[in-house]
Amino acid sequence: MPSEAELSRIAREAVHQPADPRLDRQLARMGVMDAPEPTKARAELPSPMVATEQALERISARLRRVEVLLGLVAVGVAATALIALALLLR
């Protein structure tokens, strides 16, 4: 059982968190509160262009990491091949 101080802290955190549109829709379906205005819910969502640009940036960063790792693997394979060749020619 949480103490009174913990309950107070949890309540303060809940008040300061932004509203969740999914929860608002569920509460409206239950009849506990009015349905949220559709314009407000849409205003909070990023535009498709912004979302696409952010996704493109994440994919580009991931591709750069893959390219670097692939280069390191290629160097490792080349070094292993040179060592194997040197051992065979001894």
Backbone hydrogen bonds in HBPLUS format (Angstrom, degrees):
<---DONOR---> <-ACCEPTOR-->    atom                        ^
c    i                          cat <-CA-CA->   ^        H-A-AA   ^      H-
h    n   atom  resd res      DA  || num        DHA   H-A  angle D-A-AA Bond
n    s   type  num  typ     dist DA aas  dist angle  dist       angle   num
A0007-LEU N   A0003-SER O   2.95 MM   4  6.25 161.3  1.99 152.1 157.4     1
A0008-SER N   A0004-GLU O   2.94 MM   4  6.11 152.7  2.02 142.7 150.2     2
A0009-ARG N   A0005-ALA O   2.93 MM   4  6.20 156.5  1.99 146.9 153.1     3
A0010-ILE N   A0006-GLU O   2.89 MM   4  6.12 163.5  1.91 153.9 158.1     4
A0011-ALA N   A0007-LEU O   2.93 MM   4  6.11 155.9  1.99 145.6 152.3     5
A0012-ARG N   A0008-SER O   2.97 MM   4  6.22 157.7  2.02 148.6 154.4     6
A0013-GLU N   A0009-ARG O   2.98 MM   4  6.26 160.0  2.02 151.8 157.0     7
A0014-ALA N   A0010-ILE O   2.96 MM   4  6.18 156.5  2.02 147.0 153.6     8
A0015-VAL N   A0011-ALA O   3.02 MM   4  6.25 151.2  2.11 147.5 154.7     9
A0016-HIS N   A0012-ARG O   3.16 MM   4  6.38 149.0  2.26 145.8 153.5    10
A0023-LEU N   A0020-ASP O   3.06 MM   3  5.38 118.9  2.45 105.7 119.8    11
A0024-ASP N   A0020-ASP O   3.03 MM   4  6.37 158.0  2.08 154.4 161.4    12
A0025-ARG N   A0021-PRO O   2.98 MM   4  6.19 157.5  2.04 146.4 151.1    13
A0026-GLN N   A0022-ARG O   3.07 MM   4  6.33 157.8  2.12 145.1 151.1    14
A0027-LEU N   A0023-LEU O   2.88 MM   4  6.12 164.0  1.91 154.9 158.9    15
A0028-ALA N   A0024-ASP O   2.92 MM   4  6.10 150.4  2.01 145.1 153.6    16
A0029-ARG N   A0025-ARG O   2.94 MM   4  6.21 152.1  2.02 146.6 153.8    17
A0030-MET N   A0026-GLN O   3.05 MM   4  6.35 145.3  2.18 143.5 153.0    18
A0032-VAL N   A0027-LEU O   3.00 MM   5  5.38 147.1  2.11 163.3 157.9    19
A0031-GLY N   A0028-ALA O   3.04 MM   3  4.97 145.5  2.16  96.6 107.4    20
A0042-ARG N   A0038-PRO O   3.11 MM   4  6.28 158.1  2.16 147.7 153.4    21
A0043-ALA N   A0039-THR O   2.98 MM   4  6.06 144.3  2.11 140.6 150.2    22
A0045-LEU N   A0042-ARG O   3.27 MM   3  5.42 139.6  2.45  99.8 110.2    23
A0051-ALA N   A0047-SER O   3.01 MM   4  6.31 167.8  2.03 160.6 164.1    24
A0052-THR N   A0048-PRO O   2.83 MM   4  5.93 152.9  1.90 143.5 151.3    25
A0053-GLU N   A0049-MET O   2.88 MM   4  6.09 157.1  1.94 146.4 152.7    26
A0054-GLN N   A0050-VAL O   2.91 MM   4  6.13 159.1  1.96 151.1 156.7    27
A0055-ALA N   A0051-ALA O   2.96 MM   4  6.13 157.5  2.01 144.7 151.1    28
A0056-LEU N   A0052-THR O   2.84 MM   4  6.03 154.9  1.90 147.0 154.5    29
A0057-GLU N   A0053-GLU O   2.92 MM   4  6.16 152.9  1.99 146.4 153.2    30
A0058-ARG N   A0054-GLN O   3.03 MM   4  6.30 159.3  2.07 148.9 154.0    31
A0059-ILE N   A0055-ALA O   2.92 MM   4  6.14 160.7  1.96 150.4 156.0    32
A0060-SER N   A0056-LEU O   2.86 MM   4  6.00 156.4  1.91 146.4 153.3    33
A0061-ALA N   A0057-GLU O   2.96 MM   4  6.16 159.6  2.00 148.5 153.5    34
A0062-ARG N   A0058-ARG O   2.98 MM   4  6.18 157.6  2.03 145.9 152.4    35
A0063-LEU N   A0059-ILE O   2.85 MM   4  6.05 153.7  1.92 148.0 155.6    36
A0064-ARG N   A0060-SER O   2.96 MM   4  6.23 153.2  2.03 147.4 154.1    37
A0065-ARG N   A0061-ALA O   3.11 MM   4  6.43 155.9  2.17 146.3 152.1    38
A0066-VAL N   A0062-ARG O   2.97 MM   4  6.27 155.2  2.03 148.0 155.1    39
A0067-GLU N   A0063-LEU O   2.88 MM   4  6.12 156.4  1.94 149.6 156.1    40
A0068-VAL N   A0064-ARG O   3.00 MM   4  6.25 158.4  2.04 149.2 154.4    41
A0069-LEU N   A0065-ARG O   2.95 MM   4  6.18 166.0  1.97 150.9 154.8    42
A0070-LEU N   A0066-VAL O   2.83 MM   4  5.97 155.5  1.89 148.7 155.9    43
A0071-GLY N   A0067-GLU O   2.94 MM   4  6.16 151.3  2.03 144.4 152.0    44
A0072-LEU N   A0068-VAL O   2.98 MM   4  6.31 154.9  2.04 149.6 156.4    45
A0073-VAL N   A0069-LEU O   2.92 MM   4  6.19 154.8  1.99 148.5 155.4    46
A0074-ALA N   A0070-LEU O   2.94 MM   4  6.15 156.4  2.00 145.8 152.2    47
A0075-VAL N   A0071-GLY O   2.97 MM   4  6.25 155.9  2.03 148.4 154.5    48
A0076-GLY N   A0072-LEU O   2.96 MM   4  6.18 156.9  2.01 145.4 152.0    49
A0077-VAL N   A0073-VAL O   2.87 MM   4  6.13 156.3  1.93 152.3 158.5    50
A0078-ALA N   A0074-ALA O   2.93 MM   4  6.11 161.4  1.97 148.2 153.5    51
A0079-ALA N   A0075-VAL O   2.90 MM   4  6.09 160.1  1.94 149.5 155.0    52
A0080-THR N   A0076-GLY O   2.96 MM   4  6.11 158.1  2.01 144.8 151.0    53
A0081-ALA N   A0077-VAL O   2.89 MM   4  6.09 155.7  1.95 148.5 155.3    54
A0082-LEU N   A0078-ALA O   2.94 MM   4  6.19 156.3  2.00 149.4 155.5    55
A0083-ILE N   A0079-ALA O   2.97 MM   4  6.19 158.7  2.01 149.2 154.9    56
A0084-ALA N   A0080-THR O   2.92 MM   4  6.11 160.9  1.95 148.4 154.0    57
A0085-LEU N   A0081-ALA O   2.89 MM   4  6.06 156.8  1.95 146.6 153.2    58
A0086-ALA N   A0082-LEU O   2.86 MM   4  6.04 157.5  1.91 147.0 153.3    59
A0087-LEU N   A0083-ILE O   2.97 MM   4  6.18 154.3  2.03 148.2 154.8    60
A0088-LEU N   A0084-ALA O   3.00 MM   4  6.21 149.0  2.10 144.1 152.6    61
A0089-LEU N   A0085-LEU O   3.01 MM   4  6.17 148.6  2.11 147.8 155.7    62
